[in-house]
């Protein structure tokens, strides 16, 4: 669901994740028709990186608790 939001509404994707300044910058970028595609790509990549960071943190916590 968040991936679709990131594609169609890139600035909303950042806003829902609590990144207000990034959301404003993305909104300025997507106001131009040419900037929409880079903004969507940026939002999707940022979302994927955020998910990977959470997954890595979970793995690190599991490894520390397993010792």
N, C-alpha and C positions, 0 to 999 in steps of 0.2 A: 504494500500500500504506500509506504513512504517513498519507494522508488518512483511510483507514478506521480506522486506529488512533486518529487524532485525534478522530474522531466517537464511536467506541465506548469508547475508553479515553483520555480527554483527559490525565490526569495522566501516563500512560505515554509519551504523545507528547512531553511536555516533558522527561521524564526521559531518553528516548533521545537527545534533542538536547543533553543536558548542562546543562539548566536545573533544578537541584535545588530551589532555594527556590520557584521558580515552580510546579514540580510539586507541592510540598507545599501551596501555597496553592490550587492547582487541585483537589487531592484533598479538601481541606476544603470547597471549594465544591461539589464533585460528590457529597459524602456525603449531601446533602439531595436529594430527588427533584426539587425545583424548580430547584436549582442545576445539575443535570446538563446541561440545554440551554444555559445561558450558558457553562458550562465547555467544552462541545463546540464552540460557536461561537468562543470565545476561542482554543481550540487550533487550529482550522482556519485562522482568520485569522492567527494567529502563524506557522503553518507556511507559509502563502502569502507572508507578509512576509519570512520567512527565505529562501525560494526566490528572491524578487525581489531581495533584497539580494545574494545570491550571484551572480545573473545580472548585476546592475549592476556588481559588482566585476570580474567577468570582462570585461565590455565596457570598463570603464575601463582595465584592464590591457592589453587588445588595442589600444586607442586610443593608449596611451602607448608601446607597443612598435612601433606602426606609423609613428611619426614619424621 
